[in-house]
């Protein structure tokens, strides 16, 4: 048998009721040892291959010991065992040190097996991993958990900005995913360079939009054909309920509790309590609560088409930052509208109609006031009217 002492595998053996031990020099992380079977854990991928090698070697020790018992019988001593083992296993004195990639494979495998995140979420982690492997290949070096020092992190940022043309806000999210992996390493007892803990990208204000009262009224009343009319109705369900697209396309009569729809958010698992107001109920009843499943990309294309028909063509300047470099371009307002605009519109109009923030948070499932405030957009016409009345 074997077990881990300071990451070194010890082979124990019993002979004539005396317990002996032999240091195999095989190295393995504590977290990779399965106490129930006294062998490395079964894994897939590169980490699994190393674990299988160690398991094979330990089994070889057991077979070699059984052979020695058969040969020497009662004359067998621990000195003989040590001498024969040293000769027999001289090629098995070192084992590959686990690389960053090995740990990442364990991490992503756990995410998949635990089903704690959706597929599109763990794929975001995988895309970060792919980029790091590209950096590794380019630099002609192998990354370990201790490799992620300040120099690496600066190269990480430079790579995404210059090679991938990633703006700061997107890069900030990617760094967040990478930090989640490193935090997992720390929580599992792996030794990690802690430089990442103080490493951040400054957030930049976004150009996301929400519909104004006037635009919402136009959207509600515009004449559309049946196909586009359905996309418009689905978008209005999002506005009237304040939910994410992944949730507001899946309302069910079974979710009704009194005058509310009670749902658990697919993304966060948080409960939302959505008042079944007359506008929301009217559209859901129109389709007998049987809403067709539509891919978000296809949904966004058609919502933008509708908003273009509706005349939401004010020119908006949007800025993207790549460190100290700012890139600006002008686009019509309808191009900035998508599935998430519905949720942002609900939050913004509710706040403008003096609904308390605490109630908006209860409906949307948002837990942080800071997060909520990031959704609220001002109405330019109302702002101008208020300031003109105050100063003219």
Secondary structure, 3 states (H helix, E strand, C coil): CEEEECCEEEEEEEECCEEEEEEEEEECCHHHEECCCCEECCCCHHHHHHHHHHHHHHHHHHHHHHHHHHHHHHHCCHHHHHHHHHHHCHHHCCCCCCCHHHHHHHHHHHHHHHCCCCHHHHHHHHHHHHHHHHHHHHHCCCCCHHHCCHHHHHHHHHHHHHHCCCCHHHHHHHHHHHHHHHHHHHHCCCCCCHHHHHCCCCCCCCCCCCCCHHHHHHHHHCCCCHHHHHHHHHHHHHHHHCCCHHHHCCCCHHHEECCEEEEECCCCCCEEEEECCHHHHHHHHHCCCCCCCCCHHHHHHHHHHHHHHCCCCCEEEEEEEECCEEEEEEEEHHHHCCHHHHHHHHHHHHHHCCCCHHHHHHHHCCCCHHHHHHHCCCCHHHHHHHHHHHHC
